[in-house]
Amino acid sequence: MITGIWQMGFDNNKPYWNYIKLPIVAFYRIIVFHFIYANRKLTENINKTEKYCSS
């Protein structure tokens, strides 16, 4: 992931790189949004469990 971000920031004039930028950006967005969604659900489950166990 780091090398992809590095190459997006510093284009090295390889012709195929112009075609692969969009899929890489889409892939990063999917990963980030999936992490946010999963983290939110995990936080809700942890809070419910803590309430249940503390009662």
C-alpha positions as a Markdown table, in Angstrom:
| # | Residue | x | y | z |
|---|---|---|---|---|
| 1 | Met | 0.0 | 0.0 | 0.0 |
| 2 | Ile | 2.8 | 2.4 | 0.8 |
| 3 | Thr | 4.5 | 1.9 | -2.5 |
| 4 | Gly | 1.2 | 2.5 | -4.3 |
| 5 | Ile | 0.7 | 5.8 | -2.5 |
| 6 | Trp | 4.3 | 6.7 | -3.1 |
| 7 | Gln | 3.9 | 6.1 | -6.8 |
| 8 | Met | 0.7 | 8.0 | -7.0 |
| 9 | Gly | 2.4 | 11.0 | -5.4 |
| 10 | Phe | 5.5 | 10.8 | -7.6 |
| 11 | Asp | 4.6 | 9.8 | -11.1 |
| 12 | Asn | 7.5 | 8.1 | -12.8 |
| 13 | Asn | 6.2 | 8.4 | -16.4 |
| 14 | Lys | 5.5 | 4.7 | -16.9 |
| 15 | Pro | 2.6 | 4.4 | -19.5 |
| 16 | Tyr | 0.7 | 1.7 | -17.6 |
| 17 | Trp | 0.6 | 3.7 | -14.4 |
| 18 | Asn | -2.0 | 6.1 | -15.8 |
| 19 | Tyr | -4.4 | 3.2 | -16.3 |
| 20 | Ile | -3.9 | 1.6 | -12.9 |
| 21 | Lys | -4.3 | 4.7 | -10.8 |
| 22 | Leu | -8.1 | 4.5 | -10.7 |
| 23 | Pro | -8.3 | 0.9 | -9.6 |
| 24 | Ile | -5.8 | 1.4 | -6.9 |
| 25 | Val | -7.6 | 4.5 | -5.5 |
| 26 | Ala | -10.9 | 2.5 | -5.6 |
| 27 | Phe | -9.2 | -0.4 | -3.8 |
| 28 | Tyr | -7.9 | 1.9 | -1.0 |
| 29 | Arg | -11.4 | 3.5 | -0.6 |
| 30 | Ile | -12.9 | 0.0 | -0.3 |
| 31 | Ile | -10.4 | -1.0 | 2.4 |
| 32 | Val | -10.8 | 2.3 | 4.4 |
| 33 | Phe | -14.6 | 2.2 | 4.3 |
| 34 | His | -14.7 | -1.5 | 5.2 |
| 35 | Phe | -12.4 | -0.8 | 8.2 |
| 36 | Ile | -14.6 | 2.1 | 9.3 |
| 37 | Tyr | -17.8 | 0.0 | 9.0 |
| 38 | Ala | -16.3 | -3.0 | 10.8 |
| 39 | Asn | -14.8 | -0.8 | 13.5 |
| 40 | Arg | -18.2 | 0.8 | 14.1 |
| 41 | Lys | -19.9 | -2.6 | 14.4 |
| 42 | Leu | -17.2 | -3.9 | 16.7 |
| 43 | Thr | -17.5 | -0.9 | 19.0 |
| 44 | Glu | -21.3 | -1.4 | 19.2 |
| 45 | Asn | -20.9 | -5.1 | 20.1 |
| 46 | Ile | -18.2 | -4.3 | 22.7 |
| 47 | Asn | -20.4 | -1.7 | 24.3 |
| 48 | Lys | -23.4 | -4.1 | 24.4 |
| 49 | Thr | -21.3 | -6.8 | 25.9 |
| 50 | Glu | -19.9 | -4.6 | 28.5 |
| 51 | Lys | -23.4 | -3.4 | 29.5 |
| 52 | Tyr | -24.6 | -7.0 | 29.6 |
| 53 | Cys | -21.7 | -8.2 | 31.7 |
| 54 | Ser | -21.7 | -5.3 | 34.1 |
| 55 | Ser | -25.4 | -5.8 | 35.0 |
